[in-house]
């Protein structure tokens, strides 16, 4: 954490892989990675459960204020424990870059969107800043809530990776976006509370965090509207057109 250089190298490699990987896979057959994907998603589910459980108990042990919690700067074991958990949260964001790698290797290029890449890229940078300048305090809520959401999200991905026959059990895909949006609204409210109440949570950092989460709200809302609302409108229009044609044919007959 002394330098951003290692993280910058990782993120630079991530961008290079996206550009080069898409070109290399362009004329190649997609890789079948079912066993790898199932294992990978199961590992991230277990890691997210661990982080959620440990951060939750560490916050209770430290008697964190849910409204506004300043960053403690002592070397007390419970303070170090939370800082260490936040570091593991940062590491988990690096591991999640493999989401993009697997999509490219499987030629799921339609899913390698700006939102996908922006989200993964910026989460690593954002969590590095969190561990560097505010390892704990008000930031615990972001790690806690995100870990909970990722338990559900990677459970879905893991089940989907098992095979097409699992699709009938994955009707709740749409609700994952609902959950993510609820998460971001809860995060932004909590960050804003820390900035307004001025309890020792760095205002400059809280402002950056708030603006970042707002950007995710905008992008995910846009994705939701395009992915679900527009498809719903199209299905309604098609149903109405079909109904009109049937009525017209009935009148003609």
Residue pairs with C-beta under 8 A, 6 or more apart in sequence:
1 87
1 128
1 131
1 132
4 128
4 132
7 124
7 125
7 128
10 94
10 97
10 124
11 121
11 124
11 125
14 97
14 100
14 120
14 121
15 121
17 100
17 101
17 104
18 100
18 104
18 112
18 117
21 101
21 104
21 105
22 104
22 109
22 112
25 104
25 105
25 107
28 107
30 105
30 106
30 107
30 108
31 105
31 106
32 106
33 102
33 105
33 106
34 161
34 162
34 163
36 102
37 102
37 157
37 158
37 161
38 158
38 161
38 162
40 98
40 102
41 154
41 155
41 157
41 158
41 161
42 154
42 158
44 92
44 95
44 96
44 150
44 154
45 150
45 151
45 154
45 155
45 158
47 92
47 95
48 92
48 147
48 148
48 150
48 151
48 154
49 147
49 151
51 85
51 88
51 89
51 92
51 143
51 147
52 144
52 147
52 148
52 151
54 85
55 82
55 85
55 89
55 140
55 143
55 144
55 147
56 144
58 78
58 81
58 82
58 85
58 140
59 82
59 140
59 144
61 78
61 81
62 72
62 78
62 79
62 82
62 136
64 140
65 199
66 141
67 193
67 197
68 138
68 193
68 194
68 197
68 198
68 199
68 201
69 136
69 137
69 138
69 140
69 194
69 199
69 200
69 201
70 137
70 138
70 199
70 200
70 201
71 134
71 135
71 136
71 137
71 138
71 139
71 200
71 201
71 202
72 79
72 136
72 137
73 79
79 136
82 135
82 136
82 140
83 131
83 135
83 136
85 143
86 127
86 130
86 131
86 135
86 136
86 139
86 140
86 143
87 131
87 135
89 127
89 130
89 131
89 143
89 146
89 147
90 124
90 127
90 128
90 130
90 131
92 147
92 150
93 120
93 123
93 124
93 127
94 124
96 120
96 123
97 120
97 124
99 116
99 120
100 112
100 116
100 117
100 120
103 109
103 111
103 112
103 116
104 112
113 223
114 219
115 219
115 220
115 222
115 223
118 219
119 216
119 219
122 212
126 209
126 212
127 143
129 205
129 208
130 139
130 142
130 143
130 209
133 202
133 205
134 201
134 202
134 205
137 194
137 200
137 201
138 190
138 191
138 193
138 194
138 199
138 201
138 206
139 209
141 187
141 190
142 187
142 190
142 191
142 209
145 183
145 186
145 187
146 183
146 187
149 179
149 180
149 183
152 176
152 179
153 176
153 179
153 180
156 170
156 172
156 173
156 176
159 166
159 169
159 170
160 166
160 167
160 170
174 228
177 220
177 223
177 224
177 227
177 228
180 220
181 217
181 220
181 221
181 224
184 213
184 216
184 217
184 220
185 217
187 213
188 210
188 213
188 214
188 217
191 206
191 209
191 210
191 213
192 206
192 210
194 201
194 206
195 201
195 203
195 206
195 207
195 210
